[in-house]
């Protein structure tokens, strides 16, 4: 298990109800599952996560299964929902 920070952006921030929160998890899948179980989060949060891209310490997760993405101690997970603009 590692401890770090999850940062939410745009629609993910609105759905989470916070800009960031701690994680205590071994993998990205575990951290996101824990975040989804937090009090007051509904299906909107899960829908945003399903559409989002993720960075772990600045490195894109891409299409890797989240259960195969280890989280580092003191790391930062960025949750980036789709957005338009330029």
Order of alpha helices (4+ residues) and beta strands (2+ residues): beta-alpha-beta-alpha-alpha-beta-beta-beta
